[in-house]
């Protein structure tokens, strides 16, 4: 597979690469919608609702993403939401979730699925975008960089993300800075 150099312009990416996005949906959603307070209680980030259709268009238009994999916990009753996300264009990869006796979601971590899918698809893309602020993807990002396949790290919130990701600062873009463009 031939690697073609991408260049960032005011309009987005110009290149001939095949670019895949791997999106940690829970990290993206919670980092955007939840308020974040500082140690003294000051409001640092007022949560807002992400419009996933606008986010998908941003991935397509700004970063020229060919496929966008959205990793999400599967909960019965949310089928309409899943259908909507698929109609927008996302490829959904489901993770079973654990639900407590009182009906609350206990666990729905998609990290392993995201890493596995990035490796399954490895020969099908030239460049990868990871959407998460989770340090658990540190080793995946390092590997993709070593293979010259890493393009961008879209961190959901500039205020709170793993310090393990700081070494990749040259690849950062922050989703919360596009609030006016992506708010529902």
N, C-alpha and C positions, 0 to 999 in steps of 0.2 A: 504494500500500500504506500503510495507516495504522500509524504507530508508536505503540505503547502503552508507557507507562512501566513498567519493572520495579522492584520493591522487594525488597531482601534482608531476609528475616526469619529467625528461628531455625530455621524449617522449610525454608528455602531461598528460592527465587525465587517471587514471586507476580506474575503478569502475564498478558497475553493475547498476548504476542509469540511469533513463531515463531523458535526458537533452534536454531542449528546449531553443532555442535562440529567443529573441524578439528584432528586429533590427529597430531602427529609421533610415530609409534610408537617409532622407534628412540631418539629423545631421551627420551621418557617411560620406556621400558623400561631403558635404560642408566643414567639418572640415579637410578633407584630401586634397581636390583639391584647396582650396583657400589659397593664401599667407596670412601669419599673420605677422603683423609689430608691433614692440614695440612702446611705447609712444614717443620715440625719432626718430622713423621712420626706425629703424634697422629691417632688415628681420629676423624674428625669425623662420619662417617655410616657406619653398618653397613648394607650392602646387604640388601635383602629382595626377595622375589618378589611382584610385583603380581598380584592376582587381577583379571583383566580383566572378569569378570562383575560383581564388586562395583564396579569402577570405572564400568562402564556404568550400573549402578543408581544410583550417586552422581550421574552426569550427568543421568539421567532424573528422579530424585527431588529432589535439591538444587537443580539448575539448570534443570529443566524442559526439557531438550534434546529437540527433536523428531527430529533426525537427527544421528548421530555418524559422521563420516567418519574412518576410520583409514587413514593413509598408511603403507604398509609395502613393504619390498623383497620381491620374489617370488623364492623359492628352491625349486626342485623338491625334493620330498620332505617339504615342510611343509604339504601340502594338508589334512591332518587338523586342524592348528592353524588354518588359514584358515577351514575349514568351521565349526569351533567358534566362532571370533570372529564369523562371520556369523550363526550361530544365536543368539548372545547378543543381537545386534541391530546390531552395527557394519556400516557400509557400507565395504567394503574398496576402496581405490584402490591398485593395485599399481604398483611401479616395478621395472623390470628391474635386477638387480644384476650387478656384474662379479665374477667369481670367478678367483682366481689359479690357476696350474698346480698348486699344492699343495692346492687345494680351499678356501682361506680366502676369505671375502668381502672384496673390496677396496673396493667402492663400492656404496652403496645409498641415497644421499641423496634425500629426498623433498620437499625444500623447494619446488622449482618446481611440482610437482604439487599441493601444498597451496595455494599462492598461486593457481594457475590454477583449481582447483576452487572456492575461495572466490569468485572472480570469475564463474565459470560459474553458480554458485548465487546470486549477489548479489541478484537480484530475488525469490528464493524465501524469504528469511529477513529478519527485522527486526533480530536481534541475533546476533552471532557470539562464540563462545568459541574461543580458540586454546590448545592444550595443547602447550607447548614452552618451553624455556629458551633457545632459539636466537635470537641477535640478527639472523639473516637475515630474520626476520619483522617487523622494525622498521618497514619501509615499509608493509607490509600493515596493521599495527596502526594506524599513523598515518592511513592512508587510511580505514579503517573508522571510526575516531574522527571524522574530518572529515565523514563521511557519517552520523554518529550511529547506527552499526550495531555498534559494538564494545561487548561486555558484560563479558567477563572474560578474564584471562590466567592459565591454570592452569600454573604453573611446576612441573615435576616435583620439583625439589630446591632448597630454600631456601639451601643451602650453596653451590651452584655453578650459576650461570646467567650469561648475557651481560650485561655492564654497559650495553650499548645499550638494554636493556629497563627500566632503572631509572626512566626518565622516566614510565613507565606504572605506577608503584607503587600508585596508587589502584585499579588493576584486578587486582592480584595476589591469588592464593590459591596455596598450596603443597601439592602432592599428598603429599609425604613426611610432612607433619604429620598425615595421616590414616592412618598406618601400621596402627594397631590395627584400623581399619575396613576397610582395603583389602588387608591381607596375606593371601597364600594359605596 
